[in-house]
């Protein structure tokens, strides 16, 4: 199961997780056109290899394995998937 970026990332968009991702599955990056307009970062569920490197790197603790995502943030599973649709 992929990792999910949840509510603590909204309006934060700290990019430390992007730097450690070995498969480049976290977007938008600061050099992408939609970075400024995005409210948060997203993990591509089809590309994520569940390495977990991003979890420890996130300063606001916004990244979870899907199975550990707090129930109140369940909607972020779909938000992450829709960004890549």
Secondary structure in CASP SS format (residue, H / E / C, confidence):
PFRMAT SS
TARGET T0000
AUTHOR 0000-0000-0000
METHOD secondary structure of the structure
MODEL  1
X C 1.00
X C 1.00
X E 1.00
X E 1.00
X E 1.00
X C 1.00
X H 1.00
X H 1.00
X H 1.00
X C 1.00
X C 1.00
X C 1.00
X C 1.00
X C 1.00
X C 1.00
X H 1.00
X H 1.00
X H 1.00
X H 1.00
X H 1.00
X C 1.00
X C 1.00
X C 1.00
X C 1.00
X C 1.00
X E 1.00
X E 1.00
X C 1.00
X C 1.00
X C 1.00
X C 1.00
X C 1.00
X C 1.00
X C 1.00
X C 1.00
X C 1.00
X C 1.00
X C 1.00
X C 1.00
X C 1.00
X C 1.00
X E 1.00
X E 1.00
X C 1.00
X C 1.00
X C 1.00
X C 1.00
X C 1.00
X C 1.00
X C 1.00
X C 1.00
X C 1.00
X H 1.00
X H 1.00
X H 1.00
X H 1.00
X H 1.00
X C 1.00
X C 1.00
X C 1.00
X C 1.00
X C 1.00
X E 1.00
X E 1.00
X E 1.00
X H 1.00
X H 1.00
X H 1.00
X C 1.00
X C 1.00
X H 1.00
X H 1.00
X H 1.00
X C 1.00
X H 1.00
X H 1.00
X H 1.00
X H 1.00
X H 1.00
X H 1.00
X H 1.00
X H 1.00
X H 1.00
X C 1.00
X C 1.00
END
